[in-house]
Amino acid sequence: MASFDIDQFEHGVEHLLHLCQRLQEENASLRARQEALAAERGDLIEKTEQARSRVEAMLSRLRAMEESL
């Protein structure tokens, strides 16, 4: 019976080791994805600011044209 308990314990430890490895891999994958999304977010914020600046510049030119009429 003691042998059976040791075998069962060994099986449980192996299961936990595999689970830990899988979780580490998943965690690394999620961290990489988070970094990629943060970089993408930064790019989108920059593009939004550039677009906003262009729209504001166009509005200023239109107002100036309207005033000159």
Sequence and secondary structure as in RCSB ss.txt:
>XXXX:A:sequence
MASFDIDQFEHGVEHLLHLCQRLQEENASLRARQEALAAERGDLIEKTEQARSRVEAMLSRLRAMEESL
>XXXX:A:secstr
 HHHHHHHHHHHHHHHHHHHHHHHHHHHHHHHHHHHHHHHHHHHHHHHHHHHHHHHHHHHHHHHHHHH 
